[in-house]
Amino acid sequence: MGKLSNQQVIQSITTRFGDKISVPAEPFGLLTFGTSVEIISEVLHFLKEDNELRFNYLTDITGIHIPEQKLSLGVIYHLHSLQNNVRVRIKVFMDIKEPKIPSATILWEGANWMERETYDFFGIIFEGHPNLVRILNVDEMTVFPMRREYPLEDPNRVDKKDYFFGR
């Protein structure tokens, strides 16, 4: 079992995709880069199928909502190359009005539940998913609770007033 360096992984993906990926960073040693909805399937396929990289294990798929950004809704993928003992994080942001991205279930069957959970909490539609329905929240729910669209607390609650705490 070899070990690829983050620099070798960066070299491979920039050679293949060039400016279609964002400038890679390494927060806490975890190689992180972004790409677009249009080529995410191609990027994931390359990372998994490349003979040198072999990112064959999908660790996680999750969502993120950053209201301050123009493209405020995102999907984050964590992949692990077991053979090379290296991990990578890929971020893809989209418009909250059009929250659609291709499903990764064609590459990893384990993406099924992760995508359902991300849909359930963030409302991101994974196109091509075999059964994209809510997994944890009730089916009748019309909102996506992890989006930062609502105040954290009811401003009318009287038990949270500062004067009760000597402030």
C-alpha positions as CSV (number, residue, x, y, z in Angstrom):
1,M,0.0,0.0,0.0
2,G,1.4,3.3,-1.1
3,K,0.6,6.7,0.2
4,L,-0.1,9.5,-2.2
5,S,0.7,13.0,-1.0
6,N,-1.9,15.8,-1.2
7,Q,0.4,17.4,-3.8
8,Q,0.2,14.4,-6.0
9,V,-3.6,14.3,-5.8
10,I,-3.7,18.1,-6.6
11,Q,-1.4,17.5,-9.6
12,S,-3.7,14.7,-11.0
13,I,-7.0,16.6,-10.6
14,T,-5.6,19.9,-12.0
15,T,-4.1,18.1,-14.9
16,R,-7.4,16.5,-15.6
17,F,-9.8,19.4,-14.8
18,G,-7.7,22.6,-14.9
19,D,-9.7,25.7,-14.0
20,K,-12.9,23.7,-13.6
21,I,-12.0,23.1,-10.0
22,S,-11.3,25.8,-7.4
23,V,-7.9,26.4,-6.0
24,P,-7.3,23.5,-3.6
25,A,-6.7,24.2,0.1
26,E,-5.6,22.0,3.0
27,P,-7.4,23.0,6.1
28,F,-6.1,20.7,8.9
29,G,-4.3,18.6,6.3
30,L,-7.5,17.6,4.5
31,L,-7.2,18.3,0.8
32,T,-10.3,20.4,-0.1
33,F,-11.4,21.8,-3.5
34,G,-14.6,22.9,-5.1
35,T,-16.2,22.3,-8.5
36,S,-19.5,22.9,-10.3
37,V,-22.8,21.0,-10.5
38,E,-22.2,20.6,-14.2
39,I,-19.1,18.4,-13.8
40,I,-19.4,16.9,-10.3
41,S,-20.3,13.5,-11.7
42,E,-17.2,13.6,-13.9
43,V,-15.0,14.6,-11.0
44,L,-16.3,11.9,-8.7
45,H,-16.0,9.3,-11.5
46,F,-12.4,10.3,-12.1
47,L,-11.5,10.2,-8.5
48,K,-13.0,6.7,-8.0
49,E,-11.9,5.1,-11.3
50,D,-8.4,6.6,-11.8
51,N,-5.8,3.8,-11.5
52,E,-3.5,5.9,-9.4
53,L,-5.9,7.8,-7.1
54,R,-8.5,5.1,-6.4
55,F,-10.8,7.1,-4.1
56,N,-13.1,4.0,-3.7
57,Y,-14.7,4.8,-0.4
58,L,-17.4,7.4,0.0
59,T,-17.1,8.5,3.6
60,D,-19.9,11.1,3.7
61,I,-22.2,13.3,1.7
62,T,-23.8,16.3,3.5
63,G,-25.2,19.7,2.9
64,I,-24.4,23.2,4.0
65,H,-26.3,26.5,3.8
66,I,-24.4,29.8,3.9
67,P,-27.0,32.5,3.3
68,E,-24.4,35.2,2.8
69,Q,-23.1,33.6,-0.4
70,K,-24.6,34.1,-3.8
71,L,-24.6,30.3,-4.4
72,S,-25.7,29.6,-0.8
73,L,-26.6,25.9,-0.8
74,G,-23.9,23.3,-1.0
75,V,-23.1,19.6,-1.1
76,I,-19.9,18.3,0.5
77,Y,-18.4,15.0,-0.4
78,H,-15.7,13.2,1.6
79,L,-13.8,10.5,-0.2
80,H,-11.1,8.1,1.0
81,S,-8.6,6.2,-1.0
82,L,-8.0,3.1,1.2
83,Q,-5.1,1.9,-1.0
84,N,-3.3,5.3,-0.8
85,N,-4.4,6.3,2.7
86,V,-5.5,9.8,1.7
87,R,-8.7,11.7,2.0
88,V,-10.3,14.5,0.0
89,R,-13.2,16.9,0.4
90,I,-15.1,18.3,-2.6
91,K,-17.5,21.2,-2.2
92,V,-20.2,22.1,-4.8
93,F,-22.4,25.2,-4.4
94,M,-25.7,25.9,-6.1
95,D,-28.5,28.5,-6.2
96,I,-31.0,27.8,-3.5
97,K,-33.8,28.4,-6.0
98,E,-32.5,25.5,-8.2
99,P,-31.1,23.0,-5.7
100,K,-30.4,20.1,-8.1
101,I,-27.3,18.0,-8.4
102,P,-26.6,14.6,-10.0
103,S,-26.8,11.6,-7.7
104,A,-23.7,9.7,-6.8
105,T,-25.6,6.4,-6.3
106,I,-24.4,5.2,-9.7
107,L,-20.8,5.2,-8.3
108,W,-21.5,4.2,-4.6
109,E,-24.7,2.5,-3.5
110,G,-23.9,3.9,0.0
111,A,-24.7,7.3,-1.3
112,N,-28.4,6.4,-1.2
113,W,-29.1,7.1,2.4
114,M,-26.6,10.0,2.6
115,E,-28.4,11.8,-0.3
116,R,-31.8,11.1,1.2
117,E,-30.7,12.6,4.5
118,T,-29.2,15.7,2.7
119,Y,-32.5,16.1,0.7
120,D,-34.5,15.7,3.9
121,F,-32.7,18.4,5.8
122,F,-31.5,20.8,3.1
123,G,-33.9,20.2,0.2
124,I,-31.2,19.4,-2.3
125,I,-32.6,17.2,-5.2
126,F,-30.2,14.5,-6.3
127,E,-31.2,13.8,-9.9
128,G,-31.2,10.1,-10.8
129,H,-31.6,9.0,-7.2
130,P,-33.6,5.7,-7.0
131,N,-35.9,6.7,-4.1
132,L,-35.4,10.4,-3.0
133,V,-37.9,10.6,-0.2
134,R,-37.6,11.9,3.4
135,I,-35.7,9.6,5.7
136,L,-35.9,11.1,9.2
137,N,-38.5,13.9,9.1
138,V,-42.2,13.3,8.6
139,D,-43.4,13.1,5.0
140,E,-45.8,15.9,5.4
141,M,-43.1,18.4,6.4
142,T,-42.9,21.3,3.9
143,V,-39.6,22.9,5.1
144,F,-36.0,21.9,5.3
145,P,-34.9,22.3,8.9
146,M,-31.1,22.7,8.4
147,R,-31.5,25.7,6.1
148,R,-30.7,29.0,7.9
149,E,-34.0,30.6,7.0
150,Y,-35.6,30.9,10.4
151,P,-34.7,32.6,13.7
152,L,-33.0,30.2,16.2
153,E,-35.4,31.2,19.0
154,D,-38.9,32.7,19.3
155,P,-38.3,36.4,19.9
156,N,-41.5,36.6,21.9
157,R,-40.4,34.2,24.7
158,V,-40.5,36.1,28.0
159,D,-38.3,33.6,29.9
160,K,-35.3,34.6,27.8
161,K,-35.3,38.4,28.6
162,D,-32.0,39.8,29.8
163,Y,-33.4,41.3,32.9
164,F,-34.1,37.9,34.3
165,F,-30.3,37.3,34.2
166,G,-29.2,40.6,35.7
167,R,-28.1,42.0,32.3
